[in-house]
Amino acid sequence: MHRRSLLALAAASFATPAFAQAWPAERSIRIIVPVAAGGSQDIVARLLARHLTEALGQNVVVENQPGAGSNIGYEAASRARPDGYTLLAGSDSLSINRTLFPHLGFDTVEGFAPVARAVRVPQILVVRADSSATSLEDFLGATRRGPVAVGTPGNGSLAHLLGEQIQAAAEARWTHVPYRGGALAVNDLLGGSLQGVMINIGAVTDHVRAGRMRGLFVSSAARAPGLPEVPTLAEAGMTGGEAVGWHGIVAPRGTDPAIIARLNTAIGQVVARPDVAGRLAALGLEPVNESPDALGTLIRADATRWAETIRRARIQPD
């Protein structure tokens, strides 16, 4: 029995590397995108898929599975075989959804193996170019004098949670107007029915550059390269409020570490390409090249941070 056990252990130790070396020869790889086509998360996933096809020598396809606050796509990916052929376009909502949706039946944090954070996605507060608010201080002052409506991409979005933190810290209050996605909020701001929009920077970069909107702050520690004229939240007068989203790739829990390492290297090479970096910069997104462990640490830390905000503000999903 002892000899058989040793032989079994030896066989197991060689099986995983052999499989990892053969991957991805068997079939196409799919990236599940848990949101509708057209937004920055979808754009980043499609950029990665296009160039990973070349880097891995296997077709990489995008499959949009939107709905239920991204949880339809999240559940499909979490229940897929951990064989490297199903990946998930992850984002900061993995951390948020653990508390926002407490009865999912799967864990949005521990149910996945981190692969790579591809881009950082700062949040931004924008007003119309003709707004009297030229700074965050002006904007907060307006909320104390009368009703101010601020749109976000939805209840429980990173933009919403950041807004709740700012209001609590500044002892200010605005009316939160959640939308199902950011495009409608942006249109309503331009149309005059909102006084501000909190949203990821990629959704409004073109509007700010064109002079249709004014950015009052970005939520990153340093100014965003795509909009260097917009101050950080700390420069606007509030410290401790950094809140940067991300887009990247995770895999079902149990995926071979050798496959994850190969994907991480390939994704790092993709986002470092001048043409890809230029496309991301045009969207106001910042390429990142980090280890899977770094992404895992971020996801868990954000899950703890945003759980406190969700419970304190009694936030419910749309």
Disulfide bonds with the S-S distance in Angstrom:
none
